Amino acid sequence: MGADHGYITRDVGGVQRPAIVAWLRYWIYKDTGGKHYFYGDECVMCTSPWVNPQRKNWE
């Protein structure tokens, strides 16, 4: 309720926009350039500002 999901398309997307692009590149286009966002102990999504990462062991 009251969520503004359109913010991602404006210049206030913050850290979410690169993460979304990485997800699309990796999962939809099979481009491994976004893999470092999700895999490994030093993955981008495993560090601040992201909190409480949950791993699924998909690989």
TIRO-2110 file (N, C-alpha, C; in Angstrom, 1 decimal):
// TIRO-2110
0.8, -1.2, 0.0, N, 1, A
0.0, 0.0, 0.0, CA, 1, A
0.9, 1.2, 0.0, C, 1, A
0.7, 2.1, -1.0, N, 2, A
1.5, 3.3, -1.0, CA, 2, A
2.9, 3.1, -1.6, C, 2, A
3.2, 1.9, -2.1, N, 3, A
4.5, 1.7, -2.7, CA, 3, A
4.6, 2.3, -4.0, C, 3, A
5.8, 2.9, -4.3, N, 4, A
6.0, 3.6, -5.6, CA, 4, A
7.0, 2.8, -6.4, C, 4, A
6.5, 1.8, -7.0, N, 5, A
7.4, 0.9, -7.8, CA, 5, A
8.0, 1.5, -9.0, C, 5, A
7.4, 2.7, -9.4, N, 6, A
8.0, 3.4, -10.6, CA, 6, A
9.3, 4.1, -10.3, C, 6, A
9.7, 4.1, -9.1, N, 7, A
11.0, 4.8, -8.8, CA, 7, A
12.1, 4.2, -9.5, C, 7, A
12.1, 3.0, -9.8, N, 8, A
13.2, 2.3, -10.5, CA, 8, A
13.5, 2.8, -11.9, C, 8, A
12.4, 3.4, -12.5, N, 9, A
12.6, 4.0, -13.8, CA, 9, A
13.1, 5.4, -13.8, C, 9, A
13.0, 6.0, -12.7, N, 10, A
13.5, 7.4, -12.5, CA, 10, A
15.0, 7.4, -12.1, C, 10, A
15.6, 8.6, -11.9, N, 11, A
17.0, 8.7, -11.5, CA, 11, A
17.2, 8.4, -10.0, C, 11, A
16.1, 8.0, -9.3, N, 12, A
16.3, 7.7, -7.9, CA, 12, A
16.4, 6.2, -7.6, C, 12, A
16.7, 5.4, -8.7, N, 13, A
16.7, 4.0, -8.6, CA, 13, A
17.8, 3.4, -7.6, C, 13, A
18.8, 4.2, -7.3, N, 14, A
19.8, 3.8, -6.4, CA, 14, A
20.5, 2.6, -6.7, C, 14, A
20.8, 1.7, -5.7, N, 15, A
21.5, 0.5, -5.9, CA, 15, A
20.7, -0.6, -6.5, C, 15, A
19.4, -0.4, -6.6, N, 16, A
18.5, -1.5, -7.1, CA, 16, A
18.6, -1.6, -8.6, C, 16, A
18.8, -0.5, -9.3, N, 17, A
18.8, -0.6, -10.8, CA, 17, A
19.9, -1.4, -11.3, C, 17, A
21.2, -1.3, -10.9, N, 18, A
22.3, -2.2, -11.4, CA, 18, A
22.0, -3.6, -11.0, C, 18, A
21.4, -3.9, -9.9, N, 19, A
21.1, -5.3, -9.5, CA, 19, A
20.1, -5.9, -10.4, C, 19, A
19.1, -5.1, -10.8, N, 20, A
18.0, -5.6, -11.7, CA, 20, A
18.6, -5.9, -13.1, C, 20, A
19.5, -5.0, -13.5, N, 21, A
20.1, -5.2, -14.8, CA, 21, A
21.0, -6.4, -14.8, C, 21, A
21.7, -6.6, -13.7, N, 22, A
22.6, -7.8, -13.6, CA, 22, A
21.7, -9.1, -13.6, C, 22, A
20.6, -9.0, -12.9, N, 23, A
19.7, -10.2, -12.9, CA, 23, A
19.2, -10.5, -14.3, C, 23, A
18.8, -9.5, -15.0, N, 24, A
18.3, -9.7, -16.4, CA, 24, A
19.4, -10.2, -17.3, C, 24, A
20.6, -9.6, -17.2, N, 25, A
21.7, -10.1, -18.0, CA, 25, A
22.0, -11.5, -17.7, C, 25, A
22.1, -11.9, -16.5, N, 26, A
22.5, -13.3, -16.1, CA, 26, A
21.4, -14.3, -16.4, C, 26, A
20.2, -14.1, -16.0, N, 27, A
19.2, -15.1, -16.1, CA, 27, A
18.4, -15.1, -17.4, C, 27, A
18.2, -14.0, -18.0, N, 28, A
17.4, -14.0, -19.2, CA, 28, A
18.3, -14.1, -20.4, C, 28, A
19.4, -13.3, -20.4, N, 29, A
20.3, -13.3, -21.6, CA, 29, A
21.5, -14.3, -21.5, C, 29, A
21.6, -15.0, -20.4, N, 30, A
22.7, -15.9, -20.2, CA, 30, A
24.1, -15.2, -20.3, C, 30, A
24.1, -13.9, -19.9, N, 31, A
25.4, -13.2, -20.0, CA, 31, A
26.0, -13.2, -18.6, C, 31, A
27.2, -13.8, -18.5, N, 32, A
27.9, -14.0, -17.3, CA, 32, A
28.4, -12.8, -16.7, C, 32, A
28.3, -11.6, -17.4, N, 33, A
28.8, -10.4, -16.8, CA, 33, A
28.1, -9.9, -15.5, C, 33, A
26.9, -10.4, -15.3, N, 34, A
26.2, -10.1, -14.1, CA, 34, A
26.3, -11.1, -13.0, C, 34, A
27.0, -12.2, -13.2, N, 35, A
27.2, -13.3, -12.3, CA, 35, A
27.8, -12.9, -10.9, C, 35, A
28.7, -11.9, -11.0, N, 36, A
29.4, -11.5, -9.7, CA, 36, A
28.4, -10.8, -8.7, C, 36, A
27.3, -10.5, -9.2, N, 37, A
26.3, -9.9, -8.3, CA, 37, A
25.7, -10.9, -7.4, C, 37, A
25.7, -12.2, -7.8, N, 38, A
24.9, -13.2, -7.1, CA, 38, A
25.7, -14.4, -6.5, C, 38, A
26.9, -14.6, -7.0, N, 39, A
27.6, -15.8, -6.6, CA, 39, A
29.0, -15.5, -6.0, C, 39, A
29.4, -16.3, -5.1, N, 40, A
30.7, -16.1, -4.5, CA, 40, A
30.6, -15.4, -3.1, C, 40, A
31.6, -15.6, -2.3, N, 41, A
31.6, -15.0, -0.9, CA, 41, A
31.6, -13.5, -1.0, C, 41, A
32.1, -12.9, -2.0, N, 42, A
32.2, -11.5, -2.1, CA, 42, A
31.2, -10.9, -3.1, C, 42, A
30.1, -11.6, -3.3, N, 43, A
29.2, -11.1, -4.3, CA, 43, A
28.6, -9.8, -3.9, C, 43, A
28.2, -9.0, -4.9, N, 44, A
27.7, -7.7, -4.7, CA, 44, A
26.5, -7.7, -3.8, C, 44, A
25.6, -8.6, -4.0, N, 45, A
24.4, -8.7, -3.2, CA, 45, A
24.6, -9.2, -1.8, C, 45, A
25.8, -9.6, -1.5, N, 46, A
26.1, -10.2, -0.2, CA, 46, A
26.8, -9.1, 0.7, C, 46, A
26.9, -7.9, 0.2, N, 47, A
27.5, -6.8, 1.0, CA, 47, A
26.6, -5.7, 1.2, C, 47, A
27.0, -4.7, 2.0, N, 48, A
26.1, -3.5, 2.2, CA, 48, A
26.0, -2.8, 0.9, C, 48, A
24.8, -2.2, 0.7, N, 49, A
23.7, -1.9, 1.5, CA, 49, A
22.7, -3.1, 1.6, C, 49, A
22.9, -4.2, 0.9, N, 50, A
22.0, -5.3, 0.9, CA, 50, A
22.1, -6.0, 2.3, C, 50, A
20.9, -6.3, 2.8, N, 51, A
20.9, -6.9, 4.2, CA, 51, A
20.2, -8.3, 4.1, C, 51, A
20.7, -9.2, 4.9, N, 52, A
20.1, -10.5, 5.1, CA, 52, A
20.0, -11.3, 3.8, C, 52, A
21.1, -11.5, 3.0, N, 53, A
21.1, -12.2, 1.8, CA, 53, A
20.7, -13.7, 2.1, C, 53, A
19.8, -14.2, 1.2, N, 54, A
19.4, -15.6, 1.4, CA, 54, A
19.9, -16.4, 0.1, C, 54, A
20.7, -17.4, 0.3, N, 55, A
21.2, -18.1, -0.8, CA, 55, A
20.4, -19.3, -1.1, C, 55, A
20.2, -19.6, -2.4, N, 56, A
19.4, -20.7, -2.8, CA, 56, A
20.2, -21.9, -3.3, C, 56, A
21.5, -21.8, -3.5, N, 57, A
22.3, -22.9, -4.0, CA, 57, A
21.8, -23.3, -5.4, C, 57, A
21.5, -22.4, -6.2, N, 58, A
21.0, -22.7, -7.5, CA, 58, A
22.1, -23.2, -8.5, C, 58, A
23.3, -22.8, -8.3, N, 59, A
24.3, -23.1, -9.2, CA, 59, A
24.9, -24.6, -9.1, C, 59, A
END
